[in-house]
Amino acid sequence: MSRIVALGEAEGVKAFAMVGVDVVAVSDAAALSRIWAGLRDDVGLVILTRSAAQMLGGSLHEAGHPLWAVMP
C-alpha cells in the first residue's frame, strides 16, 4: 500500500499526522530538496504547503516523482 506524506512547514502539516499521514516538517529549501529527491517508491501522494511547492519549483514536474497536491 502506498503512503501519503505531508511536506512543508510544521504549522502547515502537523495536523495531518492525526489521520495517519507521514509528516515531514522542513523550513529551508536545501532540506526540502533533499527530502523530495529521496522519497521512496512506496510514497503515492505528497501533500505540499504552498511555500514548499514554491521552493521546489520546476523539480515538481520532473519525471519519477509521486503524485503531489498543494494545499490551498
GINOR-V494055 format. One record per run of one state. SS is the DSSP state (h for helix, s for strand, l for the rest). FROM is the first residue (numbers start at 1). LEN is the number of residues. If there is no record, write none. Layout:
# GINOR-V494055
ss: (SS & SS)
from: (FROM & FROM)
len: (LEN & LEN)
This chain:
# GINOR-V494055
ss: (l & s & l & h & l & s & l & h & l & s & l & h & l & s & l)
from: (1 & 3 & 9 & 10 & 20 & 22 & 26 & 29 & 38 & 43 & 49 & 50 & 62 & 67 & 71)
len: (2 & 6 & 1 & 10 & 2 & 4 & 3 & 9 & 5 & 6 & 1 & 12 & 5 & 4 & 2)
